[in-house]
Amino acid sequence: MLAMIRRDPWAMGLSVLLHLAVLVLFLLARQQQANYMDSAAPIESPQPDAAVPVVVEESEIATRLETAKSRQAQQQQEIIGLKRRESRDLQALREQAEQERQRIERLKQQQIEEEKRLAAEREKRLEEERKRKQEEAEMQRLAEQKRKQEEAEKQRLAEQKRKQEEAEKQRLAEQKRKQEEAEKQRLAEQKRKQEEAERRKRESAEAVAASRSTAETAARQSGQSSAANQRRDGTGTGGSGRMSSGSGGKEYNKYIGMIRSKITRNWRRPQESPDLQVTLRVKLFPGGGVADVRIARSSGDPLFDRSASDAVAAADPLPVPKGKAFDEFRTLNLKFSPTGIR
């Protein structure tokens, strides 16, 4: 029944209304019949024809009256029975109508409950759908948030890497610039020292020339004075010159040791140079100034060769003797090796 109501509730309602209409029509027909029976004329005894006089005995009249009364009573009993049956039928119909009304009421209640149940199920489905959509939206939001975080982290790492590369590039450029600047300064300093050495050399040469000129002038004056004296005295002696032997070997070893010691103190040896050896030809000014440094024989390692040249430049000026003994130190051949300078 509930399945039929859910399937076609309008057809079910129409069927109930048709049943109620038939029941009402039946009750109206029964009521009209009862009214007709109540309003029917009573049965009267036949009236004698006035025109034809009939002689009837009193016994027969009494019998006929009794029969008429009996028939009338019977009819009244039948009418009463009919009314009772109609009343019972009407009561039965009323009970059926009430039962039908209650059944329809129950059906309506069941339909209302079914509609409520369906509405509750529909609301439940809508709530579940709403929750599902909320969960999907939350999952999408979290996924989007995660994607944005990963993208931001990726961009941050890329930016960090770019900055590191840029910083490394700038550091290398700055290092190269400093190296070039240092090399430029070293070359400028070396040029300055060379120019200073050339200047000192010129000054020394000029001083030597002036000294020689002064000595020659004094010698000539002395010779002239001696000749005049000899001529005046009438005697002459052959000049006899004498070289001062001195101790030249000890003096040389003393100063060469001091030169090696000073250069060694300023030598920054490369760490990996076990079997290398470079020979430098060093020219000095009077007073120990370094005039020129050249590689006479390379070690094959530019770094090792350069460290030896830098050591000589850093030790400038070198300790040298004065006077005639300096001639032995004008040009020095120095051999640099990991074990020392020879």
Secondary structure by P-SEA (a helix, b strand, c coil): caaaaaacaaaaaaaaaaaaaaaaaaaaaaaaaaaaaaaccccccccccccbbbbbcaaaaaaaaaaaaaaaaaaaaaaaaaaaaaaaaaaaaaaaaaaaaaaaaaaaaaaaaaaaaaaaaaaaaaaaaaaaaaaaaaaaaaaaaaaaaaaaaaaaaaaaaaaaaaaaaaaaaaaaaaaaaaaaaaaaaaaaaaaaaaaaaaaaaaaaaaaaaaaaaaaaaaaaaaaaaaaaacccccbbbbcccccaaaaaaaaaaaaaaaaaaaccccccccbbbbbbbbbbcccccccccccccccccaaaaaaaaaaaaaacccccccccccccccbbbbbbcccccc
